[in-house]
Amino acid sequence: MLGVVVHPGRRAGSGPPRWLGTTLYVFHHALSWCGDGSQVTTIYNRYSYFTEVSGTAFPETSPIADQVSALPAPNAWSFYQRRVSMCTWAGGCYGSNSPWIRLNLTRFGTYTAQFSAT
């Protein structure tokens, strides 16, 4: 059994971080995994990336956290967290966000996601 996930850090009714009606960024976590019906056996092709990045959001290239649970296991998880500097058009930065996504994988090829866009 094989599962593939490309999960954006948002769901219906709650969108990505916004400022004055503009999307600042969308953070994604993608992976593939295999299970044999009794356990998750392999997680591979894990990565994270940003889309819809505004001119005032500056994602860092290295993750703050990049973790995966021990395998094989009946259920498994994968976690990514990245930092985004928030800056003005004039060039001064005023803060940062640290979005994260945790994908909870099952041996049956299904998953759930937990996340924070900020």
ABEGO torsion letter per residue (X at the ends): XBBBBBBBBBBBGBBBBBBGGBBABBBBBBBBBBBAGABBABBBGBBBBBBGBBAABBBBABBABBBBBBOBBABBBBBBBBBBBBBBAAGBBAEBBBBBBBBBBBAAGBBBBBBBAX
